[in-house]
Amino acid sequence: MAPCNDGEGKMAEGKNEYPSNELMVARRDAACPTGLPSKSGIYADRAQGAELWDIEGKRYIDFIAGIGVLNVGHRHPKVQEAIKAQLDKVVHTCFGVAQYESYVELAERLNALVPASEPMKTMFMNTGSEATEHVCKFARRITGRPGLISFEGAFHGRTLLATALTGKAVPYKTGFGPLPSDVYHAPYPNEYKGMTAQMALNCLHAIFETSIRPEDVAGIIIEPVQGEGGFIPAPNEFLQGLRDICTRHGIMFIADEVQTGFARTGSMFAIEKSGIEPDFLVCAKSIAGGLPLSAVIGKASLFDKIEAGGMGSTYGGNPVACAAALAVLDVIEEEGLIQRAEEIGAKIEARWTELQNGVAKGVFGDVRRVGAMAAVECVTDGNAHQPNPEAAAAIQAKARELGLIFLTAGKKGQVIRTHVPLVISDALLDEGLDVFSDAVKAVLKA
Ligand SMILES: Cc1ncc(COP(=O)(O)O)c(C=O)c1O
């Protein structure tokens, strides 16, 4: 669609509401704070599946999916149908005021999906941050202990305790203190950088000796695959070691599956691959096909130690979001998206490995994936310890120009990551990967 700017930035009648991306950037800059991330300058008009069109009519293949929110793609017909049907019935009551079946049904289904050999219970909130914040509050209440341990490079959200848990200072923590106390950060294993599972476990033991006794720790919260940290998987051996430590010392093992959940990693939840059972699991993002919903799922025997009134949320588990989430679970099952995540990941890996051995030699340091959670770490001269965020940014910018969007991650922004909607067709995935290769060639051959 051609821009329909009347020259004064006013909306032309009967035309697209927003005249151009450029004009919207100016309006955004005047109306919204600088600190709010919205650098892309792509103003969305419509989206479907794994494609997005901006208000100027430019089409993008979408490997971001709302930052891992749309595992079932934009506007999946089944999810749309469920949302519309719910809108005609009831939009909001607050579960504390008048209850509804969909909340309970969704809790039942999630309880059955989390790896557990004892009964589980679920409560709903709205965002990932809210869920990570609350689960840590719950762990303190249940154990009567103050300490929390999270990991370097972790991202758990932007509310105050979630910010404290997050393991990256700039920009998340800078100037926002004082942050809640009794939060400690342990090194996260990273085989590519030489931090083995055993070394990371040793570091945790050192923290117990130097900073906080295990008897004073309420919970350890971990992303089984770090998301914002750069798609770094924790080896099973590490997660198992962590589980042993938690069991031995009565510490809550909390899996943050906000980014990894709902088939992304080739299993419903990434923690399944390790064979361990968490005490609590938090999820959000892809749970409800784009509507705001998060969940804390935990062992009933622990959860029920918190008395009535000790938790709640005005909007949490809103009927429309619950209806969408039930449809999302159906779609994952009916369309075999767990299996599909593996196929998508394998295709991406194959294409990126070709580049790594060819034009991107020395720049694509590590191609890694868990299911469809695929990333490539850009480095200089093949050196794992020399991040190359400039290459990642240049490839990202070129791809965007060519009609493909994806995000970067990692401590320095050196990691290219993909959240390909799992409903993508092979043809569209190939097209996206072709554009990716073209962008890499254009940047690295230049
Ligand atoms: C692992 C993880 N935890 C928590 C959060 C915070 O979620 P939200 O942005 O919904 O508050 C995120 C967001 O990216 C995340 O990736």
The ligand as a Tripos MOL2 file, in Angstrom:
@<TRIPOS>MOLECULE
LIG
   16    16     1     0     0
SMALL
NO_CHARGES

@<TRIPOS>ATOM
      1 C1         13.1810  -16.3870   30.0870 C.3       1 LIG1
      2 C2         12.3440  -15.1580   30.2900 C.ar      1 LIG1
      3 N1         11.8100  -14.9160   31.5000 N.ar      1 LIG1
      4 C3         11.0480  -13.8370   31.7350 C.ar      1 LIG1
      5 C4         10.7980  -12.9150   30.7390 C.ar      1 LIG1
      6 C5          9.9590  -11.7020   31.0130 C.3       1 LIG1
      7 O1          8.7300  -11.8230   30.3400 O.3       1 LIG1
      8 P1          7.8120  -10.5350   30.0920 P.3       1 LIG1
      9 O2          8.5040   -9.6780   29.0850 O.co2     1 LIG1
     10 O3          6.5170  -11.1180   29.5930 O.co2     1 LIG1
     11 O4          7.6410   -9.8570   31.3910 O.co2     1 LIG1
     12 C6         11.3310  -13.1310   29.4630 C.ar      1 LIG1
     13 C7         11.1010  -12.1610   28.3820 C.2       1 LIG1
     14 O5         11.7570  -12.1350   27.3690 O.2       1 LIG1
     15 C8         12.1290  -14.2770   29.2410 C.ar      1 LIG1
     16 O6         12.6650  -14.5340   28.0330 O.3       1 LIG1
@<TRIPOS>BOND
     1     1     2 1
     2     2     3 ar
     3     2    15 ar
     4     3     4 ar
     5     4     5 ar
     6     5     6 1
     7     5    12 ar
     8     6     7 1
     9     7     8 1
    10     8     9 2
    11     8    10 1
    12     8    11 1
    13    12    13 1
    14    12    15 ar
    15    13    14 2
    16    15    16 1
@<TRIPOS>SUBSTRUCTURE
     1 LIG1         1 GROUP 0 **** ****
